[in-house]
Amino acid sequence: MNQKRIVETTLRVRYAETDAMGVVYHSNYLVWFEVGRGDYFRAMGQDYGHWEQRGYALPVAEAHARYHAPARFGDEVAVRTWVEQVRSRSLTLGYEVVRADTRLRLATGWTRHICMDSQGQACRLPLQMVDPLEQP
């Protein structure tokens, strides 16, 4: 079985991220996925700003989240991020959000990104981006 390289980001739930029931509002998990994604790229030596300066963007084309248990104000959560799939023009990242203390699974999901050039056209992922992401 191929080992996935996982990068973990720890966050504390802010009051503004909760709803009237005192639990994290569902869309905030997608924001946390984005935070995890940024940390994943930086850990792989692939700072996103560097690729934008070189004329590449990775907009989200699809996103999926499944909610397993609620997070609440003040909870410390860990966002676990990994590469699910790399194709010539797209990249899919997987996510798991857990309570940092108990490891209780709160949410899982994925995002699919299409590589775009500076003119907004789909293009191949540059090898310099792909190679580090495919390393175990």
C-alpha positions, 0 to 999 in steps of 0.5 A, a space after each residue: 500500500 502506498 503511504 500518503 504524506 499527511 500534513 497536520 494543522 492545528 486550529 482553535 475554533 473561534 466564536 465567529 465560526 459557530 452558529 446559533 446552536 453553538 457548533 461550527 457552521 458547516 462552511 467553515 470546514 471548507 475554510 479549514 480545508 483551505 488552511 490545511 491545503 496552504 500548510 500542505 503546499 508549504 510543507 512540500 516546498 510548494 508555496 502557492 504564492 510562488 506558483 501564482 507569480 509564475 503564472 499558475 493558479 489552482 482554483 477549486 473545481 469541486 469540493 465535498 465535505 461530510 460531517 461526522 460530529 460537531 466542533 464547538 467554540 474553543 475546541 482545538 481541532 487538527 486538519 489533516 491534509 494529503 494528496 489523493 490524486 494527481 492528473 495531468 491538469 488536476 490535483 485532488 486533496 483529501 482532508 480529515 478534521 479531528 478533535 486534537 485531544 481525542 482524535 474524534 473525527 469531525 469531518 472528512 472531505 476533498 477538493 479538486 483543483 484545475 491548473 490554470 495559466 495566467 490567461 485563465 486556460 486549463 493547462 498541465 501541472 508543471 513538473 516542478 509542482 507535481 514531483 514533490 507532491 508525488 513523493 511518499 
